[in-house]
Amino acid sequence: MCAMKQGSNGRCAMTVDVEDYYHVSAFEKNIKPGEWSDLPSRVERNTRELLDLFAEQNVKSTFFVLGWVAEHYPALVREIHEAGHEIASHGYSHQLIYNQTPEVFREETTRSKAILEDLIQTPVRGYRGSSYSITKRSLWALDILAEHGFSWDSSIFPVRHDRYGIPNSPVQPYKIRLEGDRELVEFPLTTARFAGLNLPAAGGGYFRLYPYWLSRHLLKKACHDKPGIFYLHPWEIDPDQPRVAGASLLSRFRHYNNLTACMPRLRALIADFQFGTVSSILDPLEDMTVVDSKQLG
């Protein structure tokens, strides 16, 4: 259960997708991976600002760290881990999974998990795909995650969207039955039912787009009787980040809308809700629904 602080003892999972502004899928046509190292980085500064906020408010979070970031800024990963937060994988190169072959995805999954585990000397249990790109076109990725020892995933968004989503998938944590008698727990991004649709209530760009009262209302409505999950990116609290030239109007809107509002709203959200890591929410859960992966497709 995800509860207001005035209410019961339930909590939401606080999650951070650790990537820089030039990694985002919205800018993939404007910035190529080979150019990343030449651009001014903001990820250390912004992530540390979030770490300071979480320390001040006694919040523990799950940080989904991009393998490329971990490789280039290893001290940042150790700092997150040493502060008592959970480290999970965000893949290596932030490419959309359904645009990758299973072979490329397997290689990147192996690489990114090894980098993180070498840095923190602790098994990495959780995964989140770039831009929630485990969809009906890429359900094969779940089997590869299970093969690599991941016990849970948070890549499926039960909404309709041009880049991601499996609209009719379960809206609360559930187990996915895979090939070879394997299982993987899925913690879907939180939605609230509205006008017969699943409305995103999990944060990110929606948190910047909606007025705060609406975000608060939707999160409270969505998880009054089930666990919830919230996400954001370090670049979302950074209104001074460099602007990417040539991006489409839609991409610019999605990325730059209300950057100045994100940090004040995050402070308010932390004051209003109880948060913990993904594993601290999932581990006590019992009797989760089991769904065959073929049913999701």
N, C-alpha and C positions, 0 to 999 in steps of 0.2 A: 504494500500500500504506500502511495506517495501522499504525504500529509503536510498540511500547513503546520508551522511550528507551534501554533496554539492548539493543534489537534493531537492525534495519536502518535505512536512511536514510529510509524512508517517513514520511509525515506525515498527519495528519487536518486537515480544515479547521475552524478555530474561527470560529463565527459568533454575532453578537449582533443580535437584533431590537430596534431602538431605538424603544421605545414606553413610555408611562407606564401606571401601574396602571389608570387610568380608560379606557384605550383598548381593553382586552381584550374579545374577543367574548363571554366568559362574563358580562360585566356590561352587555351592550348593552341589555337590557330595563330596567336600573336607572339608567343614565346615558346621556343623549342627547348627541350631538356639540355641540349648542348650549350645554351646561353645562361643557364641558371647560375653557374659559378661566377659569371661576370656581372651579375646584378647586385645592387646593395641589399643585404639581408636585413630583415627585421625580426626574424623568428626568435632569436635569443632574448632580445629586449622585451618583446610582447609576451612571451611565455613566462619570463621572470616576473612581469607585472601581474600575471594571473597567479603565479605561485605566491607572491606577496599578499594578494587579496585572500587566497585560500588559507594562508597561514594566519592572517589577521582574524579571519572568521571561523577558524578551526574546521575547515572543509577538506575532506579527502576526495580526490577525483581519480578517474581513469584517464590517462593520457595515451591516445592512439598516435604513436610516433611514426612518421614517415621514415622508411629506411634511409633515404637520401639525406634527410636531416640528421639522423643518428650518426651516419658515416662522416658528415662534415662538422657536426657539433656534438661530439661524444660527451663533453663535460656537461652539457645541458641535460642529457638523458640521465646521467648519474645524479645530477642535482635534483631532478624530479623524483627519482627513486629514493634518494636519501632523505627527502622531505616526507616520505611515507605514503606517496601516491602509487597507484597501480600503473604499470607500464603494459601497454598492449600494442599490437602491430597495426599499422595503417598501410601495409604493403611497402613497396620500395619506390616506385617511380610515379605514383599518382596517375597512372593511366587507367582509363575506364576498362573494367574487367571484361565486359562483353565485346570490347574491341581487341582483346588479347587472345592468343591461342592458349589452350590448356598448358602447353609446354612452356611458354613464356611466363604464364602466371605461376606455374610450379617453381620455376627457377627464381622468380622474384620473391615468392613466398619463403622459399628456403633461405635466400640471401638476407632478407630483412629480419626474419626471426633469429637467424644466427648472429647478426650484428647486435641486436637488442640483448639477447641472452648473454653474449660475451661481455657486454658493457655492465650489466647489472647482476650477472651470475645468479640469475633466478629464472625458472621457466616462464615463458610468456604464454598465457592461456587464451587470450582474447584477440579478436581481429575485427577490423572494420574496413571495408573496401572504399576506395576513392569514390566520392560522390554517390555512395550507396548503390554501386553498380553491380550488385548481385541481383539480377532480375530473372525473369523467365528464360532469357537468352543465355544466362551464365550460371544456372544452378549447379553445373558440373564443378564450379569452384568450391562448393561446400564439401564435396568428397575430398578434394585436395587439402582443404584446411584440416579435416579430420585426420587424414593420413599424416599430416605434419604435427599432430599432437595438440592442436587447438581444442579446447573444450567448449568454447562459446564464441558466437559471432554476433555482431550488431551492424549488419549491412543491408537489411531488408526494411524498406519503408512501405507500409501498407497504404499507399496513396497513388493517385494518378499524377504523373509528371512527365515532361518531355525527355528527361535524362535518366530517371530511375523510377522504382516503385513496382510492387506487386499488390494491386489494390485490394484483392480479396483474401490476402494472407492474414493470419491471426494478429491481433493487436496487443497481446500480452505475451510474456515469455513462454516459449514452448520448445519441445524437443523435436528435432528433425531426424527421422530415420533414414540412414544412408545405405549405400551398398556395403556388403561385407559385415552386416550387423553392427555398423558403427552408428553413433548418435552425436549430434551437435546441438547444444542449446542455442536458440536464437532469441536475442533481446531486441525486438523491433523498435524502431523509432516511434515515439509516443504520438498518438492521434486522438482527437476528440470527435465524436459523432455529431454532425450538424447537417440538417437538410438531406439526410440519407447518404451523406458522404463522410469519409474520414478526413478531417481537417488537420493539417500538421500542427502539432502542439509541442514539438520537441526542441525548438530553439533555432539556432543558425540564422539564415536570412529572414525567416519568418519572425524571429524575435526582434529583428530590426525593423521589419515591415509593419507588424501589428503595433498598435498602441500598447503600452505596458499592461494596462488593466485587462486587455483582451488576452494577452499571453498568460497572465496570472489566472484568469477565469478558465481558459481552456485547459491548462495544466491541472488545475484543481479538479475540473470536471472529468478529465480523462483518467486520472489515477486516484480517485477517491477510494476505489476498492481493488486496485491492482498496482504493481510497480510501474514507475515512470522513468523516463530517461531524457536528459537534456544534453544538448551539444552546442559547442561553438568552436571557433578557430581563433588562434592568436591574432591574426590580421584583422579580425572583426572589432578589436578594441583600439585600432590604430588609424585614426583619421589622417595622420601625416604621412602615410605610406606613399611611395611613388605611384603615379598614375600610369596605366598601361595604354600606350597609344594604339589606335586602330581597332580597339575592341568594339563589338556591336553595342547598340544602345541597350538591348536587353541585358547583355553581360555586364555592362557598366552599372546598370541599375541594380542588378542582383548583388554585385560586389560592393558598391560604394554607398548604397542607400543607408542612411542613418548610422554611419560609423561612430559619430560623436555620441550617440545615445546608448551604445551597447554597454559600456562599462557602468554608467549609472544604473541602467536597468538590471544588470547582472548583480550589482550590490543589493538592489531592492529584492530581487528574486531569492538571493541567499538569505536575506532577512525574513522572507515569507515562507520558505520551504526548508525541509531537512534534506541534506544531500550526503551521499556516500559513494564509494567505488562501485563499479558494476559487479564485481565478485561479492562484495558485502551484501548486495541486494539479491543476487542469484543463489548463492550458496545455501541460504536457509529455506529456499522454496522447495515444496514437495508437490507431488501429484500434478506435474505439468502435463498439458495436452501433448500427445505424440502425433506428429504429422509426417506421413511419408513424403520424401522430397518430390516424388512424381505428382503428388496432389498439388504442390505449389505451382507446378508448370501447367 
